[in-house]
Amino acid sequence: MIMAGFLPFSAIYVELYYIFASVWGHKVYIIWSILFIVYIILIVVTAFVTVALTYFQLAVEDHRWWWRSFLCGGSTAFFVYGYCLYYFFARSGMSGFMQIAFFFGYNLMVCYGFFLMLGTVGWRASLTFVRAIFKSIHLD
């Protein structure tokens, strides 16, 4: 389930640098239209990956897909937090307890929000998919 987040994370990887540089590096972010397009790509890729994994799960007759779809969608947040670690140690130049606590505390809250948002997207996409495939089954 953790690896399900790698593909959506790879879709936003480049844009994360610019976001982190603008938030933590005091640079101005000016490409809002690209950020919106990347956000839409993130949502679509998360939905497709989660639906594909739900399909594989249902194909082996494991019908407990609810929490797995949520965790598959939300697992992108773990990769984003991993990028936070990389950015802090490789690019930020921050030091001191307060900066460390501030940086990792706020990023933990943001990643938790990502987890909830993308988990909900994955769950909702899987729910729509499961309803569609079971609706097409005709009971005679």
N, C-alpha and C positions, 0 to 999 in steps of 0.2 A: 504494500500500500504506500510505503514511503516513496518508492521509485515512480509512482504514478505522478508525483509532483515535479519530476525532472523536466518533462516536456513543456508544461506551462511555464516553469521557471526559465527554461532556455528561451522562451519567447519574449521574456521581459528583462533578460540579463543585461543587455546593453543599456537599456533605459534606466536601470537601477543605479548605474554609476552617476548619471546626470542628476537623478533625484537626490542621491546621497551628497553629491558635491554641492547642490543648491541648499540642502537643509543643514549639513554639517560643515561644509567648506565655505560658506558665505559667498556663493556665486549665484548669479541670477539665472533662473530657469525661464527660457523664452519660447520653447517649442511645445506649447500646450496641445496643438492639434496632433502631433505625433504621440504624445502621451495618451490622448483619448483613443487613438487607433490601436496603440499597444494594449490599452485596457480592454478594448473590445476583443482583440485577439486573445488575450489572457482568459476572458470569460468563455469564449467559444472553444478554445483548446481544452480548457478544464472540463467543460461539458462533454466534449467528444471523447476525451480520454476516460472519463468516469463512466460514460455510457458503454464504451467498448469493454471496460473491465467488468461492468455489471453484466453485460451480455456473456462474457466468458464464464462468469460465476453462475449465471442461470443455465448455461449450457451443460455444466456438470451437475445440475440439479441441486444446487445449493441456493435456497430461496431466502437466505438471511442477508439481503443486500443493503439494508437501510444504513447501518452504521459504517459498513465498509465503503459505501458510496460517499458518505460524509467525510470519512477519513482520507479516502483517495483524493477527493477534491481539495481538502484542506492541507494535504501534505506539502503543497507548494510553499507554505509558510515556513516549514523547516529549512528548505533550501534558501529562502530569503533571509532567515536568521543566520544561516551559515555564511551567506554573503556579507551580513553585518559583521561577523567575526573577521572575515577577510578584509573588509574595508577598514575596520578599526586598526588592525595590526599592520596592514600594508600601505594604506593611503592617508589615514587621517592625521597622524602625528600627535594625537591626543595622549595625555598622560595625567596621572593623578587620580585619586580615588573618586572625587566628585565628577570628573569628566567621564570616568569609566561607568560609574553608577548611573549617571544621567543618560549616556549614550545607550547602554545596554538595557536600561529600564524602559526608556521610551521605545526602543526598537522591539523589545519584548511585547509591549502593548500593541504596537503597530502590527507585528507578526501575528499576534493573537486575533486581531481584527481581520487580517488576511485569512487566517485559518477559518474563522467563522463565516466570512463572506464566501470564500471559495468552496468551503464545505457545503454551504447552503446551495450554491450553484450546482455542485456535483450531485447533491441529493435530489434537488428539484429536477435536474435533467434526467437522472435515473428514474425518478418517479414518473415523469412524462413518458419516458421510453417504455417502462414496464407496463404502464396503463395502455399504451398504444399496442404493444405486442399481445397482451392478454385480451384486449378488446377485439382484436382480429381473430381470435380463436372462437370458432362457432361451436356451441354445444348443441348437439342434435338429440 
